[in-house]
Amino acid sequence: MAPDGKSFITSVGIHENSVWIHDAKGEHQVSSEGIAGAPQFSPDSRQLYYTLSYGERSSSELWVTDLASGSSRPVLSGYSLRACGIGLKHYALSPDGGWVAFSMLDKSGQSNVWVAPTDRSSAPRMIKSVANEDCPFFLPDGNLISRSTEGDQNFLYRVKFDGTERRKISDAPIFDPFGVSHDGRWVLAQTRSADAKSDYSVSAFPIEGGSAVSVCVSLCVATWDRSGKWLYLGMNVGNNSIYSLPLQRSGLPNLPAGGISALEQLNQMKATVVPPEIVESAGTATSYAYINSTVRRNLYRIPIT
């Protein structure tokens, strides 16, 4: 408020998130306006997908940028992608990059899985199910894994691309799925921990049946790399580092019995620390995408009449 009481000063700002890429040539900005998020490389690494919203709009569009030419275009417009797990808008790309899977609420409040061609050659279509389903991931054969709600619990299900042959992968309930391995043998999901010292753990469920394997104990984060050679793991205790663990013939790292429960075990395994943005963007140690946030503010004098 001015001393004479005739005006006051206020600040108005604009918040923007832009997508950037780190590679061997340095840092490169991909998106230039709006609020961008959830970057993800295409399977051939030639394109970068990301969500984009403008102004006060709560819904986000899915966009893609060709990294060689710099040209950008929308992939999904008018469809409100649901978040999965940590809150990022969730979508999954098929192994050939030709399809995107996502989940969306219908008018009754039920979540359904949808698929759409990335070239916009046809309209998105819903995979019909009587259950509440979300968090889809593609298998190498083009079929899907999703989270399905039964009562007050969630389970992992497998379904063919046309919506047929829906079957449960495991009778063990889960919280959030974290992704399917490159070879299609395992799916990672957060579960209730059997260790009395922690409420949560992350387990690897064999997609073709069998017992789940405990990967880590505590509120950890785990995901696969695009090449099928590494598992990325963050313990969320002590520091926020992400570690890369080499995969064995089993398709999993050489894990201690009961899973990893302390940073000391990762140090003993001589696990390599990698940038956390790798996990967000399905990148590699040498090429990954990340979000850069900026806020622009100006001062305005408002007269009081």
Secondary structure, 3 states (H helix, E strand, C coil): CCCCCCEEEEEEEEEEEEEEEEECCEEEECCCCCEEEEEEECCCCCEEEEEEECCCCCCCEEEEEECCCCCEEEEECCCCCCECCCCCECCEECCCCCEEEEEEECCCCCEEEEEEECCCCCCCEEECCCCEEEEEEECCCCCEEEEEEECCEEEEEEECCCCCCCEECCCCCECCEEEECCCCCEEEEEEECCCCCCCEEEEEEECCCCCCEEEEECCCEEEECCCCCEEEEECCCCCCCEEEEECCCCCCCCCCCCCECCHHHHHHCCCEEECCHHHHHCCCCCCEEEEEEEEEEEEEEEECC
